[in-house]
């Protein structure tokens, strides 16, 4: 049992479990899934008399989704702290060489400390990555009408053409960010 908890699950176990999720949402009353809408629900809950965009019955529309987002945080804590794998993250030799060429040298943790530290955040590169990335994610989810998880799990499972197009766009954007923007930003 310990071996099962502290190792990544094989694709043939994790994939079908993720694939069952849209069916569960259908059983729960044909709920749409997405995490990006939770910011709107949280703002509506905290500022009910604020901006008109946030004046709606968030309990009826988004309470279950907020509970799901809380479950993501709790599950992340359990997986990252309580069930943490002490072995270093496995990085392919070619990937490590590419990251070294970009100036990333610390591979001791889950994420490179060269990028994800308070000192790194307060640098021009950190502001560009965090601020620019946050803007692009926020703009992209608003423009696409949802996030990767919503389109990828609910939309594609429902054979919705806009979700397939959005998912392809997210994938192309991720490739462009990896091979074009990341090398540019690492040069700052």
Steps between C-alpha positions, in 0.01 A plus 500: 500500500783740587651442156169597335470824699855629453543436128323652200210289385538343156313662211266204465370564855505882514360551149177303548448660842525847344276382216228407748485857629272641224259210560492590870420862410216378282359299790528804728255694286690567178750730673765679299853464624761772509727662752536845344141598586578461871658845515169650390310289754740602779466870410120467493508336843726766654356810330129432436416869446810578295541501123196393297691204353517349850132550592346156452406200711848354539370236744278346233748537213838449660493368857572143387787627281649697790481185712677314219776766490543465875532125444778568248690698765448235768592221257812691394602540863446130570693397190780756539553487874356183650569263209811677373743290300852565634664395172613784271274588209593292196610731219603369160866555412409705192259720700762557768754601233250745346424653842870529581547687170231746617683558830289280725742316726310392815308174454481406867129563558170455325547827310825679405604740777668710229151607391273452800643685799410832661821652361411367156146637526623849583726515194395641160488145366280392792256786441489418129437130564250536785327822390508429128411135548214586733366754251523254211329224699226736617446648155514159336245340727262793461544509121468121463202482734675270744826343609691196381340271755147612416545474125718191521282295732147628457502655155695237310311221679180667376645513145471880491692644205585829679660300781708296256616823333572661838699197614705502179564872552612440860738231377647721226533785751682272743744393230559863398555595863746218553705539184468875430410696813692306766839538324423870444406556865798305630722747315371794712 
